[in-house]
Structures are given as C-alpha cells and as structure tokens.
Amino acid sequence: MSSFILGQMQALTNSQKLQYSQATAIFTRVQAYNNTIRGKRLAGNKEVSYYVFADNTEKTMFTLGQFILTQNDPSNASLYATVKQI
C-alpha cells in the first residue's frame, strides 16, 4: 500500500485513510504503467497499449488518488498530471 501526504486532512476515519491509500496506490501504479508505455511508444513501438481500467470503480479510485495527491502536495501538482497518451 502506498503512503500519501495527509496535508491538511484531519479527523479521517480509518476507513477513509484506507480508501485514500488505496486510491493513491492505484493512481501511482497506473501512472507508472502508462509512463513505461509512453516511453515505448516514443521509441517507436506502437503495438503496446496504455492501461485499461478494469471497471468504473477503478477509474474513479484513480481520479480520487490524483485529486488527493494534488490537493495535499500542491507544490508538486505537476507530478500528478495524467500521462499524455500518444
């Protein structure tokens, strides 16, 4: 499970902390995958595909993870931009 910066988030329940940790872990995992694919595509391999979410819940968690990371680490918000797909 990935850790995230809590920032100004106070009085979170344990279930919220768990959900937010899972969301940031999904975001980090998908971003890492897509960064690898982007590098391969830039190198000329157009046969590889970007990550496809298993379902809408996973996509929602990805978006939540991105929001949490951006909100709690605004000085590094550019690190949490979605990988541009080429």
C-alpha positions as CSV (number, residue, x, y, z in Angstrom):
1,M,0.0,0.0,0.0
2,S,1.3,3.4,-0.9
3,S,1.6,6.2,1.6
4,F,0.4,9.7,0.8
5,I,0.8,13.1,2.3
6,L,-2.1,13.9,4.6
7,G,-1.5,17.6,4.4
8,Q,-4.5,19.4,5.9
9,M,-6.7,16.3,6.0
10,Q,-7.7,16.0,9.6
11,A,-10.1,13.7,11.5
12,L,-10.1,11.0,9.0
13,T,-11.6,7.7,9.9
14,N,-9.6,4.5,9.5
15,S,-11.8,3.5,6.5
16,Q,-11.2,6.9,4.9
17,K,-7.4,6.5,5.4
18,L,-7.6,3.1,3.9
19,Q,-9.7,4.2,0.9
20,Y,-7.4,7.2,0.2
21,S,-4.3,5.0,0.5
22,Q,-5.8,2.5,-2.0
23,A,-6.8,5.4,-4.3
24,T,-3.3,6.9,-4.3
25,A,-1.8,3.4,-4.8
26,I,-4.0,2.8,-7.9
27,F,-3.0,6.3,-9.3
28,T,0.7,5.6,-8.7
29,R,0.5,2.1,-10.3
30,V,-1.4,3.2,-13.4
31,Q,0.8,6.3,-13.9
32,A,4.0,4.1,-13.7
33,Y,2.5,1.7,-16.2
34,N,1.5,4.5,-18.6
35,N,4.8,6.2,-18.3
36,T,6.5,2.9,-19.3
37,I,4.1,2.5,-22.3
38,R,4.6,6.2,-23.3
39,G,8.4,5.6,-23.4
40,K,8.0,2.5,-25.5
41,R,5.7,4.3,-27.9
42,L,8.1,7.3,-28.2
43,A,10.8,4.7,-29.0
44,G,8.6,3.6,-31.9
45,N,6.7,0.6,-30.5
46,K,3.1,1.4,-31.4
47,E,1.9,-2.1,-30.6
48,V,1.8,-1.6,-26.8
49,S,-1.4,-0.1,-25.2
50,Y,-2.0,2.2,-22.3
51,Y,-3.7,0.9,-19.2
52,V,-7.3,0.0,-19.4
53,F,-9.3,0.3,-16.2
54,A,-10.9,-2.9,-15.1
55,D,-14.2,-1.1,-14.3
56,N,-15.6,2.3,-13.4
57,T,-14.8,1.9,-9.7
58,E,-11.1,1.5,-10.5
59,K,-11.2,4.6,-12.8
60,T,-13.0,6.6,-10.0
61,M,-10.3,5.5,-7.5
62,F,-7.6,6.6,-9.9
63,T,-9.2,10.0,-10.1
64,L,-9.6,10.2,-6.4
65,G,-6.0,9.3,-5.9
66,Q,-4.9,12.0,-8.3
67,F,-7.1,14.6,-6.5
68,I,-5.8,13.6,-3.1
69,L,-2.1,13.8,-4.1
70,T,-2.6,17.1,-5.9
71,Q,-4.6,18.6,-3.0
72,N,-2.1,17.5,-0.4
73,D,1.1,18.3,-2.3
74,P,0.2,21.4,-4.4
75,S,3.8,22.5,-4.9
76,N,4.4,19.2,-6.8
77,A,1.0,19.1,-8.5
78,S,2.6,18.8,-12.0
79,L,3.9,15.4,-10.9
80,Y,0.3,14.2,-10.7
81,A,-0.8,15.2,-14.2
82,T,-2.2,12.3,-16.2
83,V,0.3,10.7,-18.6
84,K,-0.3,12.1,-22.1
85,Q,-1.1,9.3,-24.4
86,I,0.5,9.4,-27.8
